[in-house]
């Protein structure tokens, strides 16, 4: 299956579309690779990594 990913879709070599958002923790503007849903918190890279549970 050349040129396809595991789910059967095609690979996309173009850069991901980034969307502007405001971090729910630090209130700084950031960009995320998905369209934020109203009413759901969005976190910048730094705040997201702080919130992620540590793996052992």
C-alpha angles and dihedrals in degrees: 000000000000116000095013133103126225094273091055097254123125122260113250115214094187118099117266118263108250124211127206117241140162117242112244092217109039097019091226120140114254140166124241131189093236136056106262116238115228112249095024120101120246122200132201118238094265096048092043092055090050091052096047112104113248116250120222 
